[in-house]
Amino acid sequence: MTGKVYLIGAGPGDAELITLKAIKALQLADVLLVDDLVNRELLQHAPQARVVEVGKRGGCKSTPQHFINRMMIALAEQGQTVARLKGGDPFLFGRGGEEMQALQAAGIRVEIIPGITSGMAVPASIGIPITHREYTHGVTFVTGHTQNGHSPNWHALAASGTTLVIYMGMKHLAAIVHELLDAGLRANMLAAAIQHGTLPQQRHVISPLYMLPMAVQQQGLSSPAIIVVGDAVSLAQHTAAALPSQLPLPTVLAVAA
């Protein structure tokens, strides 16, 4: 009998931010295919399963997507229950849609188990509500890294009037900020970069938009990180933050570990 594949969202990082349904699916699995950013503490929920690392991260050696697709199909055809454990939510910049299509085309049963995406959880972890009636009418999730190398339409995004939550944008942060300023966003609009969100090693910096690349560089932040741009960033919690000494005050409002 052909097996089944679960496409599971592992959440933003903190091992406690995974759903009960996801844990139940992990307990059923014969094999786990685990992404690079998944918290390894989650593997305790599937001690019976064989673990296969299929890490994918920008700038690092990655497992090709077509290989992952073929592996899921082959394992399911052997009658095994496969848990494909993906960071965040599998359908938000996680290529879960492509994996679902490949499985469906091969006649494999597939179930999607949503996860908490980092674009919601990570800003919330420092007190940024990505929507707020007094600050913004909506939120836009966008990736700073596209498959064909083309940039998103930053002018259209700037004109949307929404909070911008940018995934995979650290490598091109200076260019992104330049495009947003060129598109008309205020230079003093607040922005945040948050690295290792929801984990003990989380660090963040908050500054006016035009200063964000310098603040990130001086504080040594890097990927994986979420970038948030919008007036709602002003609600971030600064109680435990210290001001960096190298940056002119008050341009960078906060940097915290």
Secondary structure as the mmCIF struct_conf table of DSSP 4:
data_model
#
loop_
_struct_conf.conf_type_id
_struct_conf.id
_struct_conf.beg_label_comp_id
_struct_conf.beg_label_asym_id
_struct_conf.beg_label_seq_id
_struct_conf.end_label_comp_id
_struct_conf.end_label_asym_id
_struct_conf.end_label_seq_id
STRN STRN1 LYS A 4 GLY A 9
STRN STRN2 GLY A 11 GLY A 11
BEND BEND1 PRO A 12 GLY A 13
TURN_TY1_P TURN_TY1_P1 ALA A 15 GLU A 16
BEND BEND2 LEU A 17 ILE A 18
HELX_RH_AL_P HELX_RH_AL_P1 LEU A 20 LEU A 28
BEND BEND3 ASP A 30 ASP A 30
STRN STRN3 VAL A 31 VAL A 34
TURN_TY1_P TURN_TY1_P2 ASP A 36 LEU A 37
BEND BEND4 VAL A 38 VAL A 38
HELX_RH_3T_P HELX_RH_3T_P1 ARG A 40 HIS A 45
TURN_TY1_P TURN_TY1_P3 PRO A 47 GLN A 48
BEND BEND5 ALA A 49 ALA A 49
STRN STRN4 ARG A 50 GLU A 53
TURN_TY1_P TURN_TY1_P4 GLY A 58 GLY A 59
BEND BEND6 CYS A 60 CYS A 60
HELX_RH_AL_P HELX_RH_AL_P2 GLN A 65 GLU A 77
TURN_TY1_P TURN_TY1_P5 GLN A 78 GLY A 79
STRN STRN5 THR A 81 LYS A 86
BEND BEND7 GLY A 87 GLY A 87
STRN STRN6 GLY A 88 GLY A 88
TURN_TY1_P TURN_TY1_P6 PRO A 90 PHE A 91
BEND BEND8 LEU A 92 GLY A 94
HELX_RH_AL_P HELX_RH_AL_P3 GLY A 96 ALA A 105
TURN_TY1_P TURN_TY1_P7 ALA A 106 GLY A 107
STRN STRN7 ARG A 109 ILE A 113
HELX_RH_AL_P HELX_RH_AL_P4 SER A 118 SER A 125
TURN_TY1_P TURN_TY1_P8 ILE A 126 GLY A 127
BEND BEND9 ILE A 130 ILE A 130
STRN STRN8 HIS A 132 HIS A 132
TURN_TY1_P TURN_TY1_P9 ARG A 133 TYR A 135
STRN STRN9 THR A 136 THR A 136
BEND BEND10 HIS A 137 HIS A 137
STRN STRN10 VAL A 139 THR A 143
BEND BEND11 GLY A 144 GLY A 144
TURN_TY1_P TURN_TY1_P10 GLN A 147 ASN A 148
BEND BEND12 GLY A 149 GLY A 149
HELX_LH_PP_P HELX_LH_PP_P1 HIS A 150 PRO A 152
HELX_RH_AL_P HELX_RH_AL_P5 TRP A 154 ALA A 159
TURN_TY1_P TURN_TY1_P11 SER A 160 SER A 160
BEND BEND13 THR A 162 THR A 162
STRN STRN11 THR A 163 TYR A 167
BEND BEND14 MET A 168 MET A 168
BEND BEND15 MET A 170 MET A 170
TURN_TY1_P TURN_TY1_P12 LYS A 171 HIS A 172
HELX_RH_AL_P HELX_RH_AL_P6 LEU A 173 ASP A 182
TURN_TY1_P TURN_TY1_P13 ALA A 183 GLY A 184
TURN_TY1_P TURN_TY1_P14 ALA A 187 ASN A 188
STRN STRN12 LEU A 190 GLN A 195
BEND BEND16 HIS A 196 HIS A 196
TURN_TY1_P TURN_TY1_P15 GLY A 197 THR A 198
BEND BEND17 LEU A 199 LEU A 199
TURN_TY1_P TURN_TY1_P16 PRO A 200 GLN A 201
STRN STRN13 ARG A 203 PRO A 208
HELX_RH_3T_P HELX_RH_3T_P2 LEU A 209 MET A 211
HELX_RH_AL_P HELX_RH_AL_P7 LEU A 212 GLN A 219
TURN_TY1_P TURN_TY1_P17 GLY A 220 GLY A 220
BEND BEND18 SER A 223 PRO A 224
STRN STRN14 ALA A 225 VAL A 229
BEND BEND19 GLY A 230 GLY A 230
HELX_RH_3T_P HELX_RH_3T_P3 ASP A 231 LEU A 235
BEND BEND20 ALA A 236 ALA A 236
TURN_TY1_P TURN_TY1_P18 THR A 239 ALA A 240
STRN STRN15 ALA A 242 ALA A 242
BEND BEND21 SER A 245 LEU A 247
HELX_LH_PP_P HELX_LH_PP_P2 PRO A 248 PRO A 248
TURN_TY1_P TURN_TY1_P19 LEU A 249 THR A 251
BEND BEND22 VAL A 252 VAL A 252
STRN STRN16 ALA A 254 ALA A 256
#
